[in-house]
Amino acid sequence: MIDGHRRSRRPRLSLAYRLRGAPPADLAAPPLLILLHGIGGNELAMAALAPAFDVRFLVISARSPLEIAPFSFAWLSVELTPDGPRVDAAEARRAWEALLAFIDEAVAAFGADPGRVFVAGFSQGGIVALAALLTAPEKIAGVVCMSGRLLPEALPAAAPHDRLRGKPVLIVHGVRDATLPVEYGRRAAATLRDLHLATDYRELDLGHATSDESVAIASSWLTDRLGS
């Protein structure tokens, strides 16, 4: 938590956000970790998980731009149909482009390392993170998608295979997920591997939620990406 004096001096960015403490003082260009909440949440939901991640990260929990109820936000509207979730393609593009713009702003505002920007999202946050990685892989060093899916609307805009090759992704999905059944996670992992991303996939005995175990897996994976 930032004290009131420091909070008042935070840079204004295009999305509301919560910063984990102060940027690492001993790193001139710290790696950046952006946390994204799911539909109906806000930046405080993922900010609560921020202490679990490597102390070398500058951690920012961002609020998605669409207010759907008081203190409740989303990246894009979703219609649940018998054939699965349905979204508007233009709105989906605006969502991942909003994230990409926020990344640029955060890197510039906090002096983060543009080559070590990671995004970890839950549910719709993970969905948008994957779409942003596919469409602008040079801006994101790796993604953690927890209880999400791959947007079909992002595939036509995906970068060529040579730009995606080797980009690291971790997908964590619960086998008891009734909101986005585990098949979504399995299909996302298979598609990303076909696109030549370095994809790790983990299934847990979990519903549509995070847990101490899922966050620990995500944290360890991200630490490994930083190396020594």
Backbone as numpy.savetxt, mean C-alpha at the origin, in Angstrom:
# Nx Ny Nz CAx CAy CAz Cx Cy Cz
3.75 9.11 17.61 2.91 10.31 17.61 3.78 11.55 17.61
3.41 12.54 16.84 4.16 13.78 16.77 3.53 14.76 17.73
4.36 15.55 18.44 3.79 16.53 19.35 3.11 17.63 18.54
2.28 18.45 19.24 1.49 19.45 18.55 2.32 20.45 17.79
3.48 20.84 18.36 4.32 21.83 17.69 4.85 21.28 16.37
5.32 20.02 16.42 5.86 19.45 15.19 4.76 19.20 14.18
3.55 18.77 14.65 2.47 18.49 13.73 2.07 19.74 12.96
2.11 20.90 13.64 1.70 22.13 12.98 2.66 22.52 11.87
3.88 21.97 11.88 4.87 22.32 10.88 4.99 21.27 9.80
4.14 20.25 9.82 4.21 19.22 8.79 3.91 19.81 7.43
4.60 19.35 6.41 4.27 19.83 5.06 2.83 19.44 4.69
2.18 20.32 3.96 0.84 20.01 3.45 0.98 19.23 2.14
0.38 18.06 2.08 0.41 17.24 0.89 -1.02 17.05 0.37
-1.15 16.42 -0.78 -2.47 16.30 -1.41 -3.40 15.36 -0.65
-2.86 14.47 0.18 -3.67 13.59 1.01 -3.35 13.86 2.47
-4.37 13.77 3.32 -4.12 13.84 4.76 -3.29 12.63 5.17
-2.48 12.79 6.21 -1.59 11.70 6.58 -1.19 11.81 8.04
-0.64 10.73 8.55 -0.06 10.68 9.89 1.38 10.17 9.75
2.29 10.85 10.39 3.71 10.50 10.31 4.12 9.78 11.59
4.90 8.70 11.45 5.41 8.00 12.63 6.62 8.75 13.16
6.43 9.47 14.25 7.55 10.16 14.88 8.25 11.10 13.92
9.51 11.32 14.18 10.33 12.17 13.31 11.06 11.30 12.31
11.40 11.85 11.15 12.23 11.09 10.20 13.53 10.64 10.86
14.06 9.48 10.48 15.32 9.01 11.07 16.41 10.07 10.96
16.95 10.49 12.10 17.88 11.61 12.12 19.23 11.26 11.50
19.60 9.97 11.51 20.94 9.60 11.05 20.95 9.20 9.57
19.83 9.36 8.88 19.78 9.00 7.46 19.46 10.24 6.65
20.34 10.57 5.73 20.13 11.76 4.91 18.94 11.57 3.97
18.75 10.37 3.47 17.64 10.07 2.56 17.03 8.74 3.00
16.15 8.77 4.02 15.63 7.51 4.57 14.73 6.79 3.59
14.65 5.48 3.70 13.64 4.74 2.93 12.25 5.14 3.42
11.31 5.14 2.51 9.95 5.58 2.82 8.99 4.40 2.75
8.15 4.28 3.77 7.08 3.28 3.79 5.75 4.01 3.92
4.89 3.83 2.94 3.56 4.43 2.95 2.54 3.33 3.26
1.72 3.57 4.26 0.69 2.61 4.68 -0.68 3.10 4.21
-1.47 2.18 3.65 -2.76 2.53 3.08 -3.87 1.68 3.71
-4.90 2.35 4.20 -6.00 1.67 4.86 -7.01 1.12 3.85
-7.95 0.33 4.36 -8.99 -0.24 3.52 -10.21 0.66 3.45
-11.20 0.24 2.67 -12.41 1.02 2.49 -13.14 1.18 3.83
-13.58 2.41 4.08 -14.28 2.69 5.33 -13.38 3.08 6.48
-12.06 3.02 6.28 -11.13 3.39 7.34 -10.60 4.80 7.15
-9.53 5.09 7.85 -8.82 6.35 7.68 -7.36 6.14 8.06
-6.58 7.21 8.03 -5.14 7.06 8.23 -4.78 6.53 9.62
-5.66 6.70 10.60 -5.35 6.23 11.95 -5.33 4.71 12.04
-6.10 4.05 11.17 -6.16 2.59 11.20 -4.79 1.98 10.94
-4.09 2.46 9.93 -2.78 1.92 9.62 -1.68 2.56 10.46
-1.90 3.80 10.92 -0.91 4.43 11.79 -0.72 3.62 13.06
-1.77 2.92 13.49 -1.65 2.09 14.68 -0.66 0.94 14.48
-0.43 0.55 13.22 0.50 -0.54 12.92 1.92 -0.04 12.71
2.11 1.26 12.57 3.41 1.82 12.19 4.55 1.40 13.11
4.35 1.29 14.43 5.48 0.91 15.28 6.05 -0.48 14.98
5.31 -1.31 14.25 5.77 -2.66 13.97 6.87 -2.71 12.91
7.10 -1.61 12.19 8.00 -1.65 11.05 9.39 -1.11 11.38
10.34 -1.54 10.61 11.76 -1.22 10.80 11.96 0.26 11.10
12.79 0.53 12.12 13.01 1.91 12.57 13.71 2.76 11.51
14.30 2.12 10.51 14.97 2.90 9.47 13.98 3.57 8.52
12.75 3.09 8.50 11.76 3.65 7.60 11.23 4.99 8.11
11.03 5.92 7.21 10.12 7.03 7.42 8.74 6.49 7.07
7.84 6.40 8.06 6.55 5.75 7.86 5.44 6.80 7.83
4.67 6.78 6.76 3.55 7.70 6.58 2.29 6.88 6.33
1.27 7.12 7.14 -0.04 6.52 6.92 -0.92 7.55 6.24
-1.40 7.23 5.02 -2.14 8.20 4.21 -3.64 7.92 4.25
-4.42 8.99 4.17 -5.87 8.88 4.10 -6.31 8.92 2.63
-7.14 7.98 2.23 -7.64 7.98 0.86 -8.56 9.17 0.62
-8.76 9.57 -0.63 -9.37 10.87 -0.91 -10.89 10.95 -0.87
-11.61 9.84 -0.96 -13.07 9.88 -1.06 -13.71 9.67 0.31
-14.43 10.67 0.79 -15.13 10.52 2.07 -16.49 9.89 1.82
-16.73 8.72 2.42 -17.99 8.01 2.21 -18.91 8.10 3.42
-18.38 8.55 4.55 -19.14 8.78 5.78 -18.20 9.53 6.72
-18.72 10.09 7.81 -17.82 10.78 8.74 -16.68 9.87 9.20
-15.45 10.35 9.04 -14.23 9.63 9.43 -14.05 8.32 8.67
-14.69 8.20 7.53 -14.67 6.96 6.75 -14.36 7.31 5.30
-13.31 6.66 4.75 -12.79 7.07 3.44 -12.53 5.85 2.56
-12.41 6.12 1.26 -12.12 5.06 0.29 -11.30 5.63 -0.85
-10.63 4.74 -1.58 -9.90 5.14 -2.78 -10.81 5.19 -3.99
-11.82 4.30 -4.01 -12.74 4.26 -5.14 -14.00 3.54 -4.70
-15.08 3.81 -5.43 -16.35 3.17 -5.13 -16.35 1.75 -5.67
-17.04 0.87 -4.98 -17.10 -0.54 -5.36 -18.54 -1.02 -5.32
-18.95 -1.69 -6.38 -20.26 -2.35 -6.42 -20.03 -3.85 -6.30
-20.62 -4.44 -5.26 -20.48 -5.88 -5.06 -21.56 -6.60 -5.85
-21.16 -7.46 -6.78 -22.09 -8.18 -7.64 -21.86 -9.68 -7.48
-22.78 -10.51 -7.98 -22.56 -11.96 -7.92 -21.30 -12.40 -8.66
-20.84 -11.59 -9.61 -19.63 -11.92 -10.35 -18.38 -11.32 -9.74
-18.53 -10.69 -8.58 -17.37 -10.10 -7.92 -17.45 -8.59 -7.87
-16.47 -7.95 -7.24 -16.48 -6.48 -7.14 -16.38 -5.83 -8.51
-17.10 -4.72 -8.67 -17.07 -3.97 -9.92 -16.73 -2.52 -9.61
-15.79 -1.96 -10.35 -15.39 -0.57 -10.16 -15.40 0.16 -11.49
-15.40 1.48 -11.42 -15.31 2.30 -12.62 -13.85 2.45 -13.02
-13.53 2.16 -14.27 -12.15 2.16 -14.71 -11.50 3.54 -14.58
-12.24 4.59 -14.90 -11.68 5.94 -14.80 -11.41 6.31 -13.34
-12.32 5.93 -12.45 -12.12 6.21 -11.03 -10.94 5.41 -10.48
-10.79 4.17 -10.94 -9.65 3.36 -10.52 -8.34 4.02 -10.92
-8.28 4.53 -12.15 -7.06 5.21 -12.59 -6.77 6.44 -11.73
-7.81 7.20 -11.42 -7.61 8.37 -10.56 -7.07 7.97 -9.20
-7.49 6.81 -8.71 -7.04 6.35 -7.40 -5.54 6.06 -7.40
-5.08 5.25 -8.38 -3.65 4.94 -8.34 -2.80 6.15 -8.73
-3.34 7.03 -9.56 -2.58 8.24 -9.89 -2.49 9.18 -8.69
-3.52 9.20 -7.84 -3.46 10.00 -6.62 -2.38 9.47 -5.69
-2.25 8.16 -5.60 -1.18 7.58 -4.78 0.18 7.93 -5.35
0.35 7.82 -6.65 1.64 8.13 -7.27 2.02 9.60 -7.06
1.05 10.50 -7.16 1.33 11.91 -6.91 1.73 12.12 -5.45
1.07 11.43 -4.54 1.40 11.56 -3.11 2.81 11.05 -2.84
3.20 9.98 -3.50 4.57 9.48 -3.35 5.58 10.54 -3.73
5.38 11.17 -4.87 6.30 12.22 -5.31 6.36 13.36 -4.29
5.20 13.76 -3.79 5.15 14.84 -2.81 5.88 14.46 -1.53
5.64 13.25 -1.04 6.25 12.83 0.22 7.77 12.72 0.10
8.24 12.17 -1.02 9.69 12.08 -1.24 10.31 13.47 -1.20
9.69 14.41 -1.90 10.24 15.77 -1.95 10.14 16.47 -0.60
9.01 16.31 0.08 8.78 17.04 1.33 9.69 16.57 2.46
9.99 15.28 2.49 10.74 14.72 3.61 12.15 14.29 3.24
12.55 14.51 2.01 13.90 14.13 1.60 14.14 12.64 1.63
13.11 11.86 1.33 13.24 10.40 1.34 13.98 9.93 0.10
14.44 8.69 0.15 15.15 8.08 -0.97 14.14 7.66 -2.04
14.13 8.28 -3.21 13.14 7.92 -4.23 13.31 6.51 -4.76
14.47 5.91 -4.55 14.70 4.55 -5.00 14.30 3.50 -3.99
13.85 3.93 -2.79 13.45 2.98 -1.74 12.11 3.41 -1.15
11.12 3.48 -2.02 9.76 3.78 -1.59 8.95 2.49 -1.62
8.43 2.10 -0.48 7.62 0.90 -0.36 6.21 1.28 0.06
5.24 0.48 -0.39 3.84 0.72 -0.03 3.26 -0.57 0.51
2.61 -0.46 1.67 1.93 -1.61 2.27 0.48 -1.22 2.51
-0.44 -2.00 1.98 -1.84 -1.66 2.12 -2.70 -2.84 2.51
-3.78 -2.52 3.21 -4.77 -3.53 3.58 -6.02 -3.36 2.72
-6.53 -4.46 2.18 -7.77 -4.48 1.41 -7.67 -3.49 0.25
-8.54 -2.45 0.21 -8.49 -1.52 -0.92 -7.15 -0.78 -0.98
-6.51 -0.58 0.17 -5.19 0.03 0.16 -4.17 -0.82 -0.57
-4.22 -2.13 -0.35 -3.33 -3.03 -1.07 -3.67 -3.13 -2.54
-4.94 -3.05 -2.86 -5.39 -3.09 -4.26 -4.81 -1.91 -5.04
-4.91 -0.72 -4.46 -4.40 0.48 -5.13 -2.88 0.47 -5.18
-2.24 -0.07 -4.14 -0.78 -0.16 -4.14 -0.29 -1.04 -5.29
-0.94 -2.18 -5.53 -0.54 -3.05 -6.63 -0.75 -2.36 -7.97
-1.87 -1.65 -8.12 -2.12 -0.95 -9.38 -1.07 0.11 -9.64
-0.67 0.84 -8.60 0.36 1.87 -8.77 1.69 1.25 -9.17
2.04 0.13 -8.55 3.29 -0.54 -8.89 3.29 -1.01 -10.35
2.18 -1.59 -10.78 2.11 -2.10 -12.15 2.24 -0.98 -13.18
1.68 0.17 -12.86 1.63 1.25 -13.85 2.82 2.19 -13.79
3.51 2.24 -12.65 4.68 3.14 -12.51 5.73 2.46 -11.65
6.31 1.36 -12.12 7.22 0.57 -11.29 8.47 1.32 -10.87
8.87 2.36 -11.60 10.07 3.09 -11.22 9.87 3.91 -9.95
8.64 4.18 -9.57 8.37 4.99 -8.39 8.27 4.18 -7.11
8.13 2.86 -7.22 7.88 2.02 -6.05 8.86 0.85 -6.04
9.54 0.68 -4.92 10.54 -0.38 -4.81 9.93 -1.72 -4.44
8.74 -1.73 -3.88 8.09 -2.98 -3.51 6.76 -2.72 -2.84
5.88 -3.71 -2.85 4.52 -3.57 -2.32 4.18 -4.77 -1.45
3.49 -4.48 -0.35 2.83 -5.51 0.46 1.33 -5.31 0.32
0.64 -6.35 -0.14 -0.81 -6.32 -0.29 -1.42 -7.33 0.67
-2.16 -6.83 1.66 -2.79 -7.69 2.65 -4.30 -7.72 2.40
-4.83 -8.92 2.17 -6.28 -9.12 1.98 -6.83 -8.27 0.84
-6.11 -8.22 -0.27 -6.53 -7.42 -1.41 -6.80 -8.26 -2.65
-6.70 -7.61 -3.79 -6.87 -8.29 -5.08 -6.16 -7.45 -6.14
-6.11 -7.98 -7.33 -5.51 -7.27 -8.45 -6.63 -6.65 -9.28
-6.53 -5.34 -9.52 -7.54 -4.66 -10.33 -7.38 -5.04 -11.80
-8.37 -5.68 -12.40 -8.28 -5.93 -13.85 -8.14 -4.65 -14.65
-8.70 -3.55 -14.11 -8.65 -2.27 -14.81 -7.23 -1.72 -14.91
-6.32 -2.21 -14.07 -4.94 -1.72 -14.11 -4.09 -2.47 -15.14
-4.51 -3.65 -15.53 -3.68 -4.47 -16.41 -3.44 -3.84 -17.78
-4.44 -3.20 -18.42 -4.15 -2.57 -19.71 -3.15 -1.43 -19.60
-3.03 -0.84 -18.41 -2.10 0.28 -18.21 -0.76 -0.17 -17.63
-0.59 -1.48 -17.46 0.65 -1.98 -16.85 1.87 -1.68 -17.72
2.98 -1.44 -17.06 4.24 -1.18 -17.75 4.69 -2.45 -18.48
5.57 -2.30 -19.46 6.11 -3.48 -20.15 6.83 -4.42 -19.18
6.92 -5.69 -19.57 7.50 -6.71 -18.70 8.92 -6.37 -18.27
9.70 -5.76 -19.14 11.09 -5.50 -18.76 11.19 -4.47 -17.64
10.19 -3.61 -17.48 10.19 -2.65 -16.39 9.63 -3.24 -15.10
8.84 -4.29 -15.23 8.26 -4.94 -14.06 9.12 -6.07 -13.52
10.00 -6.59 -14.35 10.74 -7.79 -14.01 11.51 -7.63 -12.69
11.25 -8.55 -11.77 11.99 -8.59 -10.51 11.46 -7.67 -9.43
10.45 -6.86 -9.71 9.90 -5.99 -8.67 9.29 -6.85 -7.55
9.67 -6.60 -6.31 9.22 -7.48 -5.22 7.81 -7.14 -4.73
7.02 -8.18 -4.53 5.66 -8.05 -4.01 5.43 -9.15 -2.99
4.78 -8.79 -1.90 4.31 -9.78 -0.93 2.79 -9.69 -0.86
2.13 -10.82 -1.04 0.69 -10.91 -0.89 0.40 -11.80 0.31
-0.38 -11.27 1.25 -0.79 -12.02 2.44 -2.32 -12.07 2.44
-2.88 -13.28 2.53 -4.34 -13.41 2.44 -4.82 -14.46 3.42
-5.99 -14.19 4.01 -6.58 -15.13 4.95 -7.46 -16.15 4.26
-7.34 -17.40 4.68 -8.16 -18.45 4.06 -9.61 -18.36 4.51
-9.90 -17.58 5.55 -11.28 -17.40 6.03 -11.84 -16.04 5.63
-11.23 -15.39 4.66 -11.69 -14.07 4.22 -13.01 -14.21 3.47
-14.08 -13.66 4.05 -15.40 -13.71 3.42 -15.69 -12.49 2.57
-14.88 -11.43 2.71 -15.08 -10.20 1.94 -14.42 -10.31 0.57
-13.15 -10.68 0.57 -12.41 -10.97 -0.65 -11.83 -12.37 -0.47
-12.54 -13.39 -0.90 -12.10 -14.76 -0.66 -10.67 -15.01 -1.14
-10.07 -16.03 -0.57 -8.64 -16.28 -0.76 -8.29 -16.49 -2.24
-9.26 -16.87 -3.06 -8.98 -17.05 -4.48 -8.46 -15.75 -5.12
-8.89 -14.61 -4.59 -8.39 -13.33 -5.13 -6.90 -13.19 -4.89
-6.45 -13.57 -3.72 -5.03 -13.52 -3.44 -4.25 -14.48 -4.30
-4.78 -15.68 -4.47 -4.08 -16.69 -5.29 -3.98 -16.25 -6.75
-5.08 -15.70 -7.27 -5.05 -15.26 -8.66 -4.11 -14.06 -8.85
-4.11 -13.16 -7.88 -3.21 -12.01 -7.97 -1.76 -12.47 -8.01
-1.40 -13.40 -7.14 -0.02 -13.89 -7.11 0.35 -14.56 -8.44
-0.56 -15.36 -9.00 -0.27 -16.04 -10.25 -0.09 -15.03 -11.39
-0.95 -14.03 -11.44 -0.85 -13.03 -12.51 0.43 -12.23 -12.39
0.78 -11.83 -11.19 2.01 -11.05 -11.00 3.25 -11.86 -11.37
3.23 -13.13 -11.08 4.36 -13.97 -11.50 4.44 -14.07 -13.01
3.27 -14.16 -13.65 3.26 -14.19 -15.12 3.83 -12.89 -15.71
3.69 -11.80 -14.97 4.22 -10.51 -15.40 5.68 -10.32 -14.98
6.26 -11.37 -14.39 7.68 -11.41 -14.04 8.03 -10.58 -12.81
7.03 -10.28 -11.94 7.36 -9.68 -10.65 7.82 -10.78 -9.69
8.71 -10.42 -8.78 9.21 -11.37 -7.78 8.17 -11.45 -6.66
7.28 -12.41 -6.73 6.08 -12.44 -5.90 6.17 -13.50 -4.83
6.05 -13.07 -3.56 5.94 -13.97 -2.42 4.47 -14.01 -2.00
4.00 -15.19 -1.64 2.59 -15.35 -1.31 2.47 -16.14 -0.02
1.65 -15.62 0.91 1.43 -16.31 2.19 -0.05 -16.36 2.49
-0.52 -17.55 2.87 -1.90 -17.72 3.34 -1.87 -17.95 4.85
-2.83 -17.33 5.53 -2.92 -17.45 6.98 -4.33 -17.86 7.38
-4.46 -18.40 8.58 -5.77 -18.74 9.13 -6.38 -17.45 9.67
-6.98 -16.69 8.77 -7.38 -15.32 9.07 -8.57 -14.93 8.20
-9.42 -14.05 8.71 -10.49 -13.48 7.91 -10.01 -12.24 7.19
-10.94 -11.32 6.93 -10.59 -10.07 6.24 -10.11 -9.08 7.29
-8.87 -9.23 7.68 -8.33 -8.44 8.79 -6.81 -8.56 8.79
-6.18 -7.68 9.55 -4.77 -7.86 9.86 -4.68 -8.55 11.21
-3.52 -9.10 11.48 -3.27 -9.74 12.77 -1.82 -9.49 13.14
-1.47 -9.82 14.37 -0.06 -9.69 14.77 0.83 -10.51 13.83
0.35 -11.69 13.43 1.14 -12.55 12.57 1.30 -11.94 11.18
0.20 -11.45 10.60 0.29 -10.91 9.24 1.16 -9.66 9.20
1.05 -8.81 10.23 1.87 -7.60 10.26 3.34 -7.97 10.48
3.61 -8.96 11.31 4.99 -9.40 11.52 5.60 -9.95 10.24
4.82 -10.68 9.46 5.31 -11.20 8.18 5.63 -10.04 7.25
4.73 -9.07 7.18 4.96 -7.91 6.32 6.19 -7.14 6.76
6.33 -6.95 8.06 7.47 -6.19 8.59 8.79 -6.88 8.28
8.84 -8.20 8.50 10.07 -8.95 8.22 10.43 -8.90 6.76
9.43 -9.03 5.90 9.66 -8.99 4.45 10.22 -7.63 4.04
9.66 -6.57 4.58 10.13 -5.23 4.24 11.55 -4.99 4.75
11.85 -5.47 5.93 13.21 -5.34 6.47 14.21 -6.07 5.57
13.82 -7.24 5.09 14.70 -7.97 4.19 14.95 -7.19 2.91
13.96 -6.45 2.43 14.14 -5.65 1.22 15.14 -4.52 1.44
15.22 -4.03 2.68 16.18 -2.97 2.98 17.61 -3.49 3.02
17.76 -4.76 3.41 19.11 -5.30 3.57 19.78 -4.70 4.78
21.10 -4.80 4.81 21.87 -4.31 5.95 22.31 -2.88 5.76
